[in-house]
Amino acid sequence: MAADFDRAEGDVNLGDRRQAWQAAHLDDTTRALLEEDQRWFLHQSMSTPCLNALTGARGAWLTDVAGRRILDFHGNSLHQIGYGHPKVMAALRDTLEQLPFSPRRYTNRPAIDLARRLCMAAPIENAKLLFAPGGSAAIGMALKLARLVTGRFKTISMWDSFHGASLDAISIGGEAVFRRGIGPLLPGTEHVPPCDPRNCVFGCAGQCALRCVDYIEYCLKKEGDVAAVIVETVRCTDVQVPPPDYYQRLRDICHRHGTLLILDEIPIALGRTGHLFAVERYGIEPDMLVIGKGLGGASMPLAALIARADFDVGQHISLGHYTHEKNPMACAAGLAVLDVIDEEQLLARSQRLGQQVVARLRQLATTLPAIAEVRGAGLLVGIELCSIGTRDAADLAEAVLYRCLSAGLSFKVGQGNVLVLSPPLNIEEDDLWWAIDQIASALHAECAA
């Protein structure tokens, strides 16, 4: 079995159940591919060795080497409009024919158009941005810009948070699976407890009393020179949705202490929570906003740092200077994503279907004591499991995952005991309800075992 320390982080590539699942479901061709993969890729938690091998991805579905179809409620949080959307594919083909790359000293129309649309849509009154080839890189740019703007270097971020896998991103991140054994991280990266009412270290007993925000202010007073507070607007790994007052007070606290508020929406922007940007549900204006993943249309790596225009003070240094910072193909895909969200009315659809899923799962919870809580924001839904009798919650979550994988449904397990569901926003409703039926069936079977 995976060590308890690892299982606390979520779905890892260790354990007896994974081996048993592979023994029952993989054919010889797949096994040969996996062996070759293990030979050539360095191994790391939650990645290589891999579970299975794929040959196709369309809409909400994956196809493995054996020809089985898998409904993907995981998608590394980037398939808001599904895989291979026709508008994205057309944009990529057209741009590949005309302008497959744009060297750094030049600009191009797709990059400018995407920058304009994002800056005008972002909840920052007067915004400018930089593109980057991934979310970790965009977080790094945000940290550098915060130092330039404030003249300070300290940060406050949350335990259990995830902001990327680079050294600067894991310094502000709070998951041990990325930090342990690495050695010294960035100096001045202080951490505080997240807004997590069910596991609140301040004794909020299931309802956030904002003591976690009070503690952030305490830390800002004591430190006196913090450049930025960095928060995942909604924590994707286990679907923690802070109450409205949390961000109202945090925004005010940061303003009074001259500290910037940086919101990380890399996995959840672009409609996942029912809003183009999750912060819109809170009615505040951050100083910086970092987005990514779904921006590349489930095909191209692309992220963006969106910031106040008066923060444009870094011409004397290179904040990013990435080879693919204005990749025309990635930007064309991003423009297609925004078009699809508008044309298919995916923001309203995410809210409507998300509410229905949460309602159905909460009804299921009345018959299953193993479900401690169901949380949701749009089509980002978390089912938190608890221990029942001698059955550990993390063991139960893992068992449910592999039952669902056997049925053809994939999702993420976060924080060891939370089933995290993030289907495409344009998923067929029949597929959505089939998936919920599979989860309900797996939970009933495991609770009866």
C-alpha positions in Angstrom: 0.0 0.0 0.0 1.0 3.6 -0.4 2.4 5.2 2.7 -0.1 7.2 4.7 2.1 10.3 4.2 1.6 10.0 0.4 -2.1 9.0 0.5 -2.9 12.2 2.4 -2.0 14.1 -0.8 -4.4 12.3 -3.1 -4.2 9.8 -5.9 -0.7 8.4 -6.1 0.9 5.8 -8.4 1.6 3.3 -5.7 -0.4 0.6 -3.9 -1.8 -2.9 -4.2 -5.2 -1.8 -5.7 -3.4 -0.2 -8.7 -1.5 -3.4 -9.4 -4.6 -5.5 -9.0 -6.5 -3.2 -11.4 -3.7 -3.4 -14.0 -3.6 -7.2 -13.7 -7.3 -7.4 -14.4 -7.7 -4.8 -17.1 -4.5 -4.4 -19.2 -3.7 -6.4 -22.4 -0.2 -7.4 -23.5 0.1 -4.4 -25.9 -0.6 -2.0 -23.1 1.8 -3.7 -20.7 4.6 -3.5 -23.3 3.9 0.3 -23.7 3.9 0.8 -19.9 7.2 -1.1 -19.5 8.8 1.1 -22.2 7.4 4.2 -20.6 8.9 3.2 -17.3 12.2 2.5 -19.0 12.6 6.0 -20.5 10.8 8.3 -18.1 12.1 9.3 -14.6 9.7 8.0 -12.0 7.7 10.5 -9.9 4.7 10.4 -7.6 1.3 10.8 -9.3 2.9 10.3 -12.7 5.3 7.6 -14.1 4.8 4.7 -13.7 1.5 5.2 -15.5 -1.8 3.4 -15.0 -2.8 2.8 -18.6 -2.0 4.0 -22.2 -4.3 6.0 -24.5 -4.9 6.2 -28.2 -7.7 8.8 -28.4 -9.4 11.7 -26.7 -12.6 13.3 -28.0 -15.3 15.3 -26.1 -15.5 13.9 -22.6 -14.1 10.5 -23.5 -10.7 8.9 -23.6 -9.9 5.7 -25.5 -7.3 3.3 -24.2 -5.0 1.0 -26.2 -7.4 -1.9 -25.7 -10.3 0.1 -27.2 -12.1 0.8 -24.0 -13.8 4.2 -23.6 -13.3 6.1 -20.3 -15.4 9.1 -19.3 -12.9 11.6 -18.0 -13.9 13.6 -14.9 -10.3 14.4 -14.2 -8.6 15.8 -17.4 -5.8 17.5 -15.4 -8.4 20.3 -15.0 -7.9 21.5 -18.6 -10.8 20.1 -20.6 -13.5 22.7 -19.8 -14.7 22.5 -23.4 -13.7 18.8 -23.9 -11.1 17.2 -26.0 -10.7 18.0 -29.7 -13.5 20.6 -29.9 -14.1 21.4 -33.6 -13.5 25.1 -33.2 -10.2 24.5 -31.4 -9.0 22.0 -34.0 -10.0 24.4 -36.8 -8.1 27.3 -35.2 -5.0 25.1 -34.7 -5.1 23.9 -38.3 -5.5 27.3 -39.8 -2.8 28.9 -37.6 -0.4 26.0 -38.3 -0.8 26.6 -42.0 -0.2 30.4 -41.7 2.0 31.1 -38.6 3.2 28.0 -36.7 5.5 30.1 -34.5 6.3 33.7 -33.7 9.9 34.4 -32.5 10.1 36.5 -29.4 11.0 39.9 -30.9 7.8 39.8 -32.9 4.1 39.9 -32.0 1.1 38.4 -33.8 -2.6 38.9 -34.2 -3.8 35.8 -32.2 -1.7 36.8 -29.2 -2.9 40.4 -29.2 -6.5 39.4 -29.7 -6.4 36.9 -26.8 -4.6 39.4 -24.5 -7.2 42.1 -25.2 -10.2 39.7 -24.6 -8.8 38.3 -21.4 -7.8 41.8 -20.0 -11.3 43.2 -20.8 -13.0 40.2 -19.3 -10.9 39.9 -16.1 -12.2 41.4 -12.9 -9.4 43.9 -12.8 -10.5 47.4 -13.9 -7.5 48.2 -16.0 -5.4 45.2 -16.8 -2.4 44.0 -18.8 -1.0 40.5 -19.0 1.9 38.2 -19.9 1.5 34.8 -21.4 3.6 31.8 -20.3 3.9 28.2 -21.4 2.4 26.8 -18.2 0.9 27.7 -14.8 4.0 27.2 -12.8 5.8 29.7 -15.0 3.0 32.2 -14.7 3.1 31.9 -10.9 6.8 32.6 -11.0 6.2 35.8 -13.0 3.6 36.9 -10.4 6.1 36.4 -7.6 8.7 38.4 -9.4 6.3 41.2 -10.3 5.1 41.4 -6.7 8.7 42.0 -5.6 9.2 44.7 -8.2 5.9 46.5 -7.3 6.3 46.4 -3.5 10.0 46.3 -2.9 9.3 43.3 -0.6 10.0 39.6 -1.0 7.9 37.8 1.6 4.8 35.9 0.8 1.9 34.3 2.7 0.3 31.3 1.1 -1.7 28.3 2.4 -0.8 24.8 3.6 -2.3 22.1 1.3 -2.3 24.5 -1.6 -0.9 23.7 -5.1 0.5 26.4 -7.4 2.8 24.3 -9.6 5.8 22.0 -9.5 8.7 24.4 -10.1 11.0 25.3 -7.2 9.4 28.8 -6.7 5.9 27.3 -7.0 6.5 24.6 -4.5 8.0 27.1 -2.1 4.6 28.8 -1.8 2.7 25.6 -2.3 1.7 23.5 0.7 1.6 19.8 -0.4 4.4 17.7 1.1 4.6 15.4 -1.9 6.2 18.3 -3.8 8.3 19.7 -1.0 9.8 17.0 1.1 13.4 16.1 0.6 14.0 19.0 -1.8 16.1 21.1 0.6 16.0 24.9 1.1 13.1 26.6 -0.7 12.6 30.3 -1.4 13.2 32.5 1.7 10.3 34.4 3.2 7.5 32.0 2.0 5.3 31.8 5.1 2.3 29.5 5.3 -1.0 29.7 7.1 -3.9 27.3 7.5 -6.4 27.4 4.5 -10.1 28.1 4.7 -11.3 24.6 5.4 -14.2 24.6 7.8 -14.4 20.8 8.3 -10.8 20.6 9.4 -10.3 24.1 10.8 -7.4 24.5 13.2 -9.1 27.4 14.8 -12.1 25.4 15.9 -14.7 26.7 13.5 -16.7 23.5 13.8 -17.9 23.1 10.2 -18.9 26.7 9.6 -16.2 29.3 8.7 -15.9 32.0 11.4 -13.2 33.8 9.4 -10.6 33.1 12.2 -8.3 32.0 9.4 -8.5 35.5 7.9 -7.9 37.0 11.3 -4.7 34.9 11.5 -3.6 36.2 8.1 -3.9 39.8 9.4 -2.0 38.8 12.6 0.8 37.5 10.4 0.8 40.6 8.2 1.1 42.8 11.3 3.9 40.7 12.8 5.9 40.4 9.5 5.3 44.0 8.5 6.8 43.6 5.0 4.8 41.0 3.1 4.7 41.5 -0.6 1.8 39.3 -1.4 -0.8 36.9 -0.2 -1.3 34.1 -2.7 -4.5 32.0 -2.6 -6.3 29.5 -4.8 -9.7 31.2 -5.1 -11.4 27.8 -4.8 -9.0 25.0 -3.8 -9.4 22.5 -6.7 -7.7 19.5 -5.0 -10.6 19.0 -2.6 -13.1 21.7 -3.6 -12.9 24.1 -0.7 -15.2 27.1 -1.5 -14.7 29.9 1.0 -17.7 32.0 2.1 -18.2 35.4 0.5 -17.0 37.3 3.6 -13.6 35.5 3.4 -12.5 37.4 0.3 -14.2 40.6 1.3 -12.1 40.7 4.5 -9.0 39.4 2.9 -9.1 42.1 0.2 -9.5 44.8 2.8 -6.7 43.4 5.0 -4.2 43.2 2.1 -5.1 46.8 1.1 -4.5 48.1 4.6 -1.1 46.4 4.9 0.2 47.4 1.4 0.2 43.7 0.5 -0.8 42.4 -2.9 -3.6 39.8 -3.3 -2.7 37.2 -6.0 -5.4 34.7 -6.9 -4.4 31.4 -8.5 -7.2 30.2 -10.8 -5.0 28.0 -13.1 -7.3 24.9 -12.9 -10.7 26.7 -12.3 -11.0 29.7 -14.5 -12.9 29.7 -17.8 -16.2 28.5 -16.5 -15.3 25.6 -14.2 -17.0 27.3 -11.2 -19.9 28.8 -13.3 -18.1 32.1 -13.8 -15.4 32.9 -16.3 -13.2 33.7 -13.3 -14.0 32.2 -9.9 -13.3 35.4 -8.1 -16.4 36.9 -9.7 -18.6 35.1 -7.2 -16.9 37.1 -4.5 -17.2 40.6 -6.0 -13.7 41.7 -5.3 -10.8 42.9 -7.5 -7.5 41.1 -7.0 -4.2 42.7 -7.8 -3.1 39.8 -10.0 -4.9 36.8 -11.4 -3.1 33.7 -12.7 -4.9 31.4 -15.2 -3.9 28.4 -17.4 -4.7 24.8 -18.2 -8.1 25.1 -20.0 -6.8 28.3 -21.8 -5.0 26.1 -24.3 -8.2 24.3 -25.4 -7.1 20.9 -24.0 -4.4 20.8 -26.6 -1.8 23.5 -26.2 0.1 24.6 -23.0 -0.8 28.2 -22.2 -1.1 30.3 -19.1 -1.4 34.0 -18.3 -0.6 36.4 -15.5 -3.2 39.2 -15.5 -2.3 42.2 -13.4 -3.2 45.8 -12.8 -1.8 48.0 -15.6 0.0 50.3 -13.2 2.1 47.3 -12.3 3.8 47.6 -15.7 7.1 48.5 -14.1 9.4 45.7 -15.2 10.8 46.8 -18.6 14.3 46.8 -17.2 14.2 43.0 -16.4 12.7 39.9 -18.0 9.8 38.8 -15.9 9.2 35.7 -18.1 11.0 35.8 -21.4 9.7 32.4 -22.4 10.3 31.0 -25.8 6.6 30.3 -26.3 5.2 33.3 -24.5 3.2 34.5 -27.6 2.8 31.2 -29.3 0.3 31.9 -32.1 -1.2 28.4 -32.1 -1.7 28.3 -28.4 -3.3 31.8 -28.5 -5.5 30.8 -31.4 -6.7 27.8 -29.3 -7.4 30.2 -26.4 -9.5 32.5 -28.6 -11.5 29.4 -29.7 -12.1 28.5 -26.1 -13.5 31.9 -25.3 -15.8 31.7 -28.4 -17.0 28.2 -27.4 -17.8 29.3 -23.8 -19.9 32.2 -25.2 -21.6 30.4 -28.1 -22.5 27.3 -26.1 -23.5 29.3 -23.0 -21.2 27.2 -20.8 -21.1 29.5 -17.8 -24.9 29.2 -17.2 -24.7 25.5 -18.1 -21.9 24.9 -15.6 -24.0 26.6 -12.8 -27.2 24.7 -13.7 -25.7 21.2 -14.0 -23.4 21.8 -11.0 -26.4 22.6 -8.8 -28.2 19.5 -10.0 -25.2 17.3 -9.4 -24.7 18.6 -5.9 -28.4 18.2 -5.0 -28.4 14.6 -6.2 -25.2 13.8 -4.3 -26.5 15.4 -1.1 -29.6 13.2 -1.5 -27.3 10.2 -1.8 -25.5 11.3 1.3 -28.7 10.9 3.4 -28.4 7.1 2.7 -24.6 6.8 3.0 -23.0 7.8 6.2 -19.6 7.5 4.5 -20.3 10.8 2.7 -19.3 13.5 5.2 -20.0 16.4 2.9 -20.7 17.4 -0.8 -19.3 20.7 -2.0 -19.5 22.4 -5.3 -18.9 25.5 -7.4 -20.3 25.0 -10.9 -19.1 21.8 -12.4 -16.3 21.4 -9.8 -17.7 19.0 -7.2 -16.1 17.3 -4.2 -17.5 14.3 -2.3 -15.7 14.2 1.0 -15.7 10.7 2.6 -15.3 9.8 6.2 -14.2 6.7 8.0 -16.9 4.2 8.8 -16.3 1.6 11.5 -12.9 0.2 10.9 -12.8 1.4 7.3 -10.4 4.3 6.7 -11.7 7.2 4.6 -8.7 7.2 2.3 -8.9 3.4 1.8 -12.6 3.8 0.9 -11.9 6.6 -1.6 -9.2 4.6 -3.3 -11.5 1.6 -3.5 -14.3 3.7 -5.0 -11.9 5.1 -7.6 -10.8 1.7 -8.8 -14.4 0.4 -9.0 -15.2 3.4 -11.2 -12.2 3.0 -13.3 -13.3 -0.6 -13.9 -16.7 0.7 -15.1 -15.1 3.3 -17.4 -15.1 6.5 -15.3 -12.0 8.4 -14.2 -11.8 11.2 -11.6 -9.3 12.5 -9.1 -8.9 11.7 -5.4 -7.8 14.8 -3.5 -6.4 15.1 0.0 -6.7 11.4 0.4 -10.5 11.2 0.9 -12.2 13.6 -1.5 -13.6 12.4 -4.8 -13.1 15.4 -7.1 -15.4 15.6 -10.2 -14.6 18.0 -13.0 -16.3 17.0 -16.2 -16.2 19.1 -19.4 -18.7 21.9 -19.2 -20.3 20.7 -22.4 -20.6 17.1 -21.4 -23.7 15.3 -22.6 -26.2 15.2 -19.8 -26.8 11.4 -20.2 -23.1 10.9 -19.7 -23.1 13.1 -16.7 -25.9 11.2 -15.0 -24.4 7.8 -15.9 -21.2 8.9 -14.1 -23.1 9.9 -11.0 -24.8 6.5 -11.1 -21.4 4.8 -11.2 -20.2 6.7 -8.2 -23.3 5.9 -6.3 -23.1 2.2 -7.1 -19.4 2.1 -6.2 -20.0 3.8 -2.9 -22.9 1.5 -2.0 -20.8 -1.5 -2.9 -17.8 -0.5 -0.8 -19.9 0.6 2.2 -21.5 -2.8 2.2 -18.2 -4.7 1.8 
